[in-house]
């Protein structure tokens, strides 16, 4: 197998991981995402070991474009998820700082305590 074919095989493996990563990002599967990132790092390390002089770059152009598009899509999904999470946390923080709770007597009152969840009975 030529060096170009070896690189192409690694790139196709990376492309498949990126396709799976897109699905994992949509499904919010954090555990699998960590595994995919580690696999991607291993592939990138393997790809960096190849010398450009031994590779026919023209044979890799199409796969490179596909990988770039997949990576941009995954980045957009990640940014979108992060934005949603930040908005959710912001909304929770706004509600928590209102400090309106029920007292132990069951009446509604403003308190000086800020708690996300009141565990006392």
Beta strands, then each sheet from edge to edge (+ up, - down):
strand 1: 100-102
strand 2: 108-110
sheet 1: 1+ 2-
end
